[in-house]
Amino acid sequence: MKNLFTEPFQRFLERIAGFLPNVLTGFVIIIAGLLIAWLLKKIVLKTLDFLKMDMLAEKTGIVPIFQKAGIKDSLSGVTGRLIYWVVLVSFIIMGLDALKMPAVENLMERFLLYLPNVIVAGIIIFLGYLLGN
């Protein structure tokens, strides 16, 4: 009777002990991704500021196009934010993959196969909106 309760509980604890390193690894990857994304954003912003990209965008007429589209940030700000989110999403995907769960892996595989279509559609919509104004 004692084995009836202790054996399943022991297997449960073994499964948790096997899963915890994966959770910790995923958490560390996501935290590292946050730091790296923030650092890259700052580097890109400083580099674009050094290259005077905002003045170039103003001279070429990109700023009025952004203003018509309702984008109040500068070109360097939009670029920095885009870099930040691309890096962060990449690290989140790697962190979720570190969990080594079949359901999460299948979901991420489907998401990654669908992602190029979403990116192309977003670019087409954005360009169409800018050109339409």
N, C-alpha and C positions, 0 to 999 in steps of 0.2 A: 504494500500500500504506500510505503514511503517513496518508492521509485515512481509511482504514478504522478506525484506532484513535483518531485525534485528533478526528474529527468527532462521534462519539457521546459522547466524554468532554466535549467542549465543550458539546454540548447538555445533558448532565447537569449541568454546572456552571451553565449559564444557568437551568435549572429550579430548582436549589437557590438561586441568587441571587434568583430571583423569589419563592421561597417563604419565605426567611428573614425578610423584613420582616413577613410575616403572622404568623410564629411569635413574633417579638419583640413585635408589637402584642398578640397574645393573651396573652403572658406579662405584659406591662405591665398589661393590663386585669385579669388575675386578681390580681396583686399589689395593684393599686389597690383591687380589691374586698375583699381581706383587710383592708386598712387602713380602708376606709370601713365595713365590717361591724363591725370591732372598735370604731371610734369611735362608730357608732350604738348599739351595745350599751351602751357606757359612758354615753352621753347618756341612753338610755332608763332605765338603772338609776338614774342620779342623779336624773332627773325623777320616777320612780316612788318613789324614796326621799324626795324632797322632798315629794311629795304624800301620803306615808305610806300607800301602797297596800297594804303588807303588814299594817298594823294594820287597815285597812278589810276586807281579806280575812279576817282573823282574826275580826273582829266579825260579818261576814256568814255565817261558817261554811264558807268555801271551803277553809280550811287542813285541817280534819278530812277533807274529801272528798279532797283531794290526798294526805293521809297514808294513807287507806284504799286509794287507787289505787297507793300505793308511790312517790309523788313526794315526795322529801325536800326539794327546793328550794322557795323561797318563790315567790309569784306573780310578783313582779318578776324573780326569777331565771329563771323559765320564760319569761316574756315577753321578757327580754333575749336569752336563748338562741335563741328562735324568730325574733326580728328578725335576729340574727346570721346564722343559717343561711339565711333567705329571701334576704337581701342577698347573701350569699356564693354561693349557688347561681345567683342571677340574673347575677352577674358572671362566674361560670364559664361559663354558657351564652353570654354575650356574648363571652368570650375564645375559646371554641371556635368560635363563629360567625366570628370574625375570621380564622380559618385559611383560610376560603374553599375548603374541600374539599367536593365534592358528597356524598361518603359521610357526612361528619360533619353536613352541613346536613340531609340526609334523616333521619338518626338523631335530630337535635335536633328536627326538625319533628314526627316521630312521638312523641317524648318529650313535647313541649309540648302536643300534642293529647291525650295520655293523662293528663297531670299533673292536670287538674281532677278527673278520676274518682278518682285516688288520694287527693287532698286531701279530697274529700267522704267517701270511704270511711273515711279516718283520723279525720275529725271524728265520723262516726257511731259508729265503734268506740269512740273515746274517751268520747263522751257516754254510750253504752250501758254502758260499763264503770263510769263514775262513778255513773250512776243505778242500776245494778245493785247497787252496794255500799251 
